[in-house]
Amino acid sequence: MANLRWLCEETHAHLHVDLIAGLPGEDVDSFPRGFDQLVALRPHEIQFGILKRLRGTPIIRHTQAFGMVFDPAPPYQILANDAIDFNMIHRLVRFARYWDLVANSGRFSDRLPDILGDARFFRFLALSDWLYANTDATHRISPERLGRLLNAWLATPSVGCADNQEGQEAGSQETTDDDGAPSACEKNTMSATRRQQRHQAAVPSVVTRHTSISDRASSLSEDKGQVRARSKIISA
């Protein structure tokens, strides 16, 4: 961190720094501290990423020790570990996407200090949760709409569904709820919960598939060994 601080303060280097969530030993207490310290240095861009298990990388050695579960499909992103659960990982995935849209895009640099405040990580995490609850999307949000959403969130920093009528009007403008019908925020929250339940149900199956694949690979290896042994006996 000291070297990075020196680069920020004493040079004109353009600094693009990476911060990866889900690393072994990192938890929901230590990671926010690292994020806040990094933001305080004010590098030109912070690339917020989620841990991925790439073939042949040393991270594979830590899978069992830290209870790491990865998506078996590319890009092999982490789904959970022993310190960060599935729901939090998905919140961080959305955090990363909105960070790109809001901070790294450079379009909202004038509003970023007000958004982050003194509790940078948790303020942006609250914004991320609010944006998703009010849009049900992490893509296809125009800069104009995003700007209206940010203004609405700044005007209602409590981030509660009951307090965000202005945010719903600014963000979606199609939420004219009938009496007795769920609000747009409630609908999005229920939809997100159902998606999370489906994903959570899939996590054990991912572990099962990994175990099954490993078992089949071991069985195949044993079969090959037996074939080679029989071939030697025949040759002899």
C-alpha positions, 0 to 999 in steps of 0.5 A, a space after each residue: 500500500 505504501 508503494 501505491 501511495 507513493 505512486 499516487 502522490 509523487 508521480 504522474 503515472 496512470 494507475 489502474 489497480 485491481 481488487 479481487 473479492 473471494 480470496 482465501 482468508 478474506 472475509 466481510 470485515 477485512 475486504 471493506 477495509 481494504 476497499 476503503 483504503 484503496 479508494 482513499 488513495 484515489 487511483 485513476 481506476 479501481 477494477 473490482 473483480 470476483 475470484 475465478 479459478 483458472 486452470 493451472 493457477 495456484 488458487 486450486 490448492 486452497 479449494 478444500 482448506 477454505 471451502 471454496 465452491 466455483 461455478 463449473 462453467 466458464 469463467 469459473 467464478 467463485 460461488 461461496 467460501 467458508 467466510 463469504 456466503 452465496 448471497 454476499 458473493 452475488 451482492 459483490 458481483 452486482 457491486 462490481 458491475 455498478 462500480 464500473 458504471 458509476 465510478 470507472 465510467 467517469 460520468 459521475 465523478 462529481 457525485 462519487 464523493 457524496 455517494 461514498 461518504 465516509 463509509 465507502 464500501 458500505 455506502 456503495 454496497 447499499 447503493 448497489 442493493 438499491 439500484 438492483 431492487 429498483 431496476 432488476 438489472 445490471 446491464 442496459 441502464 442508460 447513463 441518463 437513467 442511471 443519473 436520475 437513479 443516483 440523484 434519487 438515491 442521494 435524496 433518500 439515503 435511508 435506502 428503504 423500500 418505503 422511503 424510495 417512492 421518488 427513486 422508483 419514479 425516477 428509476 423506472 417511471 412505469 411503476 403505477 401500482 394499483 391498490 393492493 398490488 405489490 409495489 415495484 420495489 416489492 416485486 423486484 425484491 421477491 423476484 431477486 429472492 426467488 432467483 437467489 433460492 434457485 442459485 442456492 439450491 444449485 450450489 450443493 449440486 455443483 459440489 456433487 458434480 465436482 465430486 462425481 467428476 473426480 470419482 469418474 476420473 479416478 475410476 477411469 484412471 484405475 481402468 487404464 492402469 488395469 488395461 496396461 497391466 494386462 497388456 504387459 502380462 500378454 506381452 510377456 
